Amino acid sequence: MLTTRLITTFLLIKAWLDPKLRDERGSVSTEQAVITAAVVLLAIAIGAAITAYAQGKIAALG
């Protein structure tokens, strides 16, 4: 599931950076939505990784 989110984020960033894939009409709001979605997904992925690491360390101590 984490891999799916990372691939989705990668594709969104790739579409944002490729000028051929951008729609000029409404492109500002589209870019803002893509950037926001990518940042949120990246934050979720980082949070999940930190949580998994912390739970593993806690389990090792217990």
mmCIF file of the C-alpha atoms, coordinates in Angstrom:
data_MODEL
# 
_entry.id   MODEL 
# 
loop_
_atom_site.group_PDB 
_atom_site.id 
_atom_site.type_symbol 
_atom_site.label_atom_id 
_atom_site.label_alt_id 
_atom_site.label_comp_id 
_atom_site.label_asym_id 
_atom_site.label_entity_id 
_atom_site.label_seq_id 
_atom_site.pdbx_PDB_ins_code 
_atom_site.Cartn_x 
_atom_site.Cartn_y 
_atom_site.Cartn_z 
_atom_site.occupancy 
_atom_site.B_iso_or_equiv 
_atom_site.pdbx_formal_charge 
_atom_site.auth_seq_id 
_atom_site.auth_comp_id 
_atom_site.auth_asym_id 
_atom_site.auth_atom_id 
_atom_site.pdbx_PDB_model_num 
ATOM 1  C CA . MET A 1 1  ? 0.000  0.000  0.000   1.00 0.00 ? 1  MET A CA 1 
ATOM 2  C CA . LEU A 1 2  ? 2.882  2.357  0.755   1.00 0.00 ? 2  LEU A CA 1 
ATOM 3  C CA . THR A 1 3  ? 4.434  1.547  -2.621  1.00 0.00 ? 3  THR A CA 1 
ATOM 4  C CA . THR A 1 4  ? 1.175  2.481  -4.359  1.00 0.00 ? 4  THR A CA 1 
ATOM 5  C CA . ARG A 1 5  ? 1.156  5.857  -2.635  1.00 0.00 ? 5  ARG A CA 1 
ATOM 6  C CA . LEU A 1 6  ? 4.770  6.499  -3.571  1.00 0.00 ? 6  LEU A CA 1 
ATOM 7  C CA . ILE A 1 7  ? 4.143  5.578  -7.207  1.00 0.00 ? 7  ILE A CA 1 
ATOM 8  C CA . THR A 1 8  ? 1.081  7.841  -7.277  1.00 0.00 ? 8  THR A CA 1 
ATOM 9  C CA . THR A 1 9  ? 3.115  10.691 -5.817  1.00 0.00 ? 9  THR A CA 1 
ATOM 10 C CA . PHE A 1 10 ? 5.894  10.116 -8.340  1.00 0.00 ? 10 PHE A CA 1 
ATOM 11 C CA . LEU A 1 11 ? 3.463  10.162 -11.255 1.00 0.00 ? 11 LEU A CA 1 
ATOM 12 C CA . LEU A 1 12 ? 1.801  13.336 -9.987  1.00 0.00 ? 12 LEU A CA 1 
ATOM 13 C CA . ILE A 1 13 ? 5.158  15.089 -9.691  1.00 0.00 ? 13 ILE A CA 1 
ATOM 14 C CA . LYS A 1 14 ? 6.206  13.818 -13.132 1.00 0.00 ? 14 LYS A CA 1 
ATOM 15 C CA . ALA A 1 15 ? 2.990  15.158 -14.682 1.00 0.00 ? 15 ALA A CA 1 
ATOM 16 C CA . TRP A 1 16 ? 3.494  18.473 -12.906 1.00 0.00 ? 16 TRP A CA 1 
ATOM 17 C CA . LEU A 1 17 ? 7.038  18.856 -14.213 1.00 0.00 ? 17 LEU A CA 1 
ATOM 18 C CA . ASP A 1 18 ? 6.255  17.824 -17.809 1.00 0.00 ? 18 ASP A CA 1 
ATOM 19 C CA . PRO A 1 19 ? 4.952  20.881 -19.687 1.00 0.00 ? 19 PRO A CA 1 
ATOM 20 C CA . LYS A 1 20 ? 3.217  18.695 -22.309 1.00 0.00 ? 20 LYS A CA 1 
ATOM 21 C CA . LEU A 1 21 ? 1.001  17.104 -19.664 1.00 0.00 ? 21 LEU A CA 1 
ATOM 22 C CA . ARG A 1 22 ? -0.089 20.381 -18.077 1.00 0.00 ? 22 ARG A CA 1 
ATOM 23 C CA . ASP A 1 23 ? -3.390 21.955 -19.015 1.00 0.00 ? 23 ASP A CA 1 
ATOM 24 C CA . GLU A 1 24 ? -2.790 25.694 -19.275 1.00 0.00 ? 24 GLU A CA 1 
ATOM 25 C CA . ARG A 1 25 ? -6.403 26.550 -18.529 1.00 0.00 ? 25 ARG A CA 1 
ATOM 26 C CA . GLY A 1 26 ? -6.646 26.204 -14.751 1.00 0.00 ? 26 GLY A CA 1 
ATOM 27 C CA . SER A 1 27 ? -3.062 25.038 -14.493 1.00 0.00 ? 27 SER A CA 1 
ATOM 28 C CA . VAL A 1 28 ? -2.368 27.095 -11.365 1.00 0.00 ? 28 VAL A CA 1 
ATOM 29 C CA . SER A 1 29 ? -5.074 25.390 -9.332  1.00 0.00 ? 29 SER A CA 1 
ATOM 30 C CA . THR A 1 30 ? -4.110 22.012 -10.789 1.00 0.00 ? 30 THR A CA 1 
ATOM 31 C CA . GLU A 1 31 ? -0.472 22.557 -9.862  1.00 0.00 ? 31 GLU A CA 1 
ATOM 32 C CA . GLN A 1 32 ? -1.432 23.603 -6.350  1.00 0.00 ? 32 GLN A CA 1 
ATOM 33 C CA . ALA A 1 33 ? -3.597 20.499 -5.956  1.00 0.00 ? 33 ALA A CA 1 
ATOM 34 C CA . VAL A 1 34 ? -0.831 18.225 -7.230  1.00 0.00 ? 34 VAL A CA 1 
ATOM 35 C CA . ILE A 1 35 ? 1.799  19.796 -4.990  1.00 0.00 ? 35 ILE A CA 1 
ATOM 36 C CA . THR A 1 36 ? -0.495 19.637 -1.966  1.00 0.00 ? 36 THR A CA 1 
ATOM 37 C CA . ALA A 1 37 ? -1.382 15.992 -2.641  1.00 0.00 ? 37 ALA A CA 1 
ATOM 38 C CA . ALA A 1 38 ? 2.279  15.067 -3.115  1.00 0.00 ? 38 ALA A CA 1 
ATOM 39 C CA . VAL A 1 39 ? 3.331  16.789 0.114   1.00 0.00 ? 39 VAL A CA 1 
ATOM 40 C CA . VAL A 1 40 ? 0.507  15.156 2.081   1.00 0.00 ? 40 VAL A CA 1 
ATOM 41 C CA . LEU A 1 41 ? 1.292  11.702 0.697   1.00 0.00 ? 41 LEU A CA 1 
ATOM 42 C CA . LEU A 1 42 ? 4.985  12.163 1.406   1.00 0.00 ? 42 LEU A CA 1 
ATOM 43 C CA . ALA A 1 43 ? 4.223  13.242 4.974   1.00 0.00 ? 43 ALA A CA 1 
ATOM 44 C CA . ILE A 1 44 ? 1.970  10.197 5.453   1.00 0.00 ? 44 ILE A CA 1 
ATOM 45 C CA . ALA A 1 45 ? 4.684  7.886  4.110   1.00 0.00 ? 45 ALA A CA 1 
ATOM 46 C CA . ILE A 1 46 ? 7.335  9.407  6.381   1.00 0.00 ? 46 ILE A CA 1 
ATOM 47 C CA . GLY A 1 47 ? 4.995  9.244  9.374   1.00 0.00 ? 47 GLY A CA 1 
ATOM 48 C CA . ALA A 1 48 ? 4.199  5.599  8.673   1.00 0.00 ? 48 ALA A CA 1 
ATOM 49 C CA . ALA A 1 49 ? 7.894  4.737  8.377   1.00 0.00 ? 49 ALA A CA 1 
ATOM 50 C CA . ILE A 1 50 ? 8.736  6.482  11.656  1.00 0.00 ? 50 ILE A CA 1 
ATOM 51 C CA . THR A 1 51 ? 5.809  4.818  13.425  1.00 0.00 ? 51 THR A CA 1 
ATOM 52 C CA . ALA A 1 52 ? 6.811  1.368  12.155  1.00 0.00 ? 52 ALA A CA 1 
ATOM 53 C CA . TYR A 1 53 ? 10.415 1.935  13.227  1.00 0.00 ? 53 TYR A CA 1 
ATOM 54 C CA . ALA A 1 54 ? 9.366  3.134  16.689  1.00 0.00 ? 54 ALA A CA 1 
ATOM 55 C CA . GLN A 1 55 ? 6.986  0.217  17.178  1.00 0.00 ? 55 GLN A CA 1 
ATOM 56 C CA . GLY A 1 56 ? 9.745  -2.196 16.198  1.00 0.00 ? 56 GLY A CA 1 
ATOM 57 C CA . LYS A 1 57 ? 12.132 -0.641 18.722  1.00 0.00 ? 57 LYS A CA 1 
ATOM 58 C CA . ILE A 1 58 ? 9.473  -0.715 21.446  1.00 0.00 ? 58 ILE A CA 1 
ATOM 59 C CA . ALA A 1 59 ? 8.706  -4.368 20.662  1.00 0.00 ? 59 ALA A CA 1 
ATOM 60 C CA . ALA A 1 60 ? 12.411 -5.205 20.858  1.00 0.00 ? 60 ALA A CA 1 
ATOM 61 C CA . LEU A 1 61 ? 12.649 -3.599 24.301  1.00 0.00 ? 61 LEU A CA 1 
ATOM 62 C CA . GLY A 1 62 ? 9.519  -5.345 25.595  1.00 0.00 ? 62 GLY A CA 1 
# 
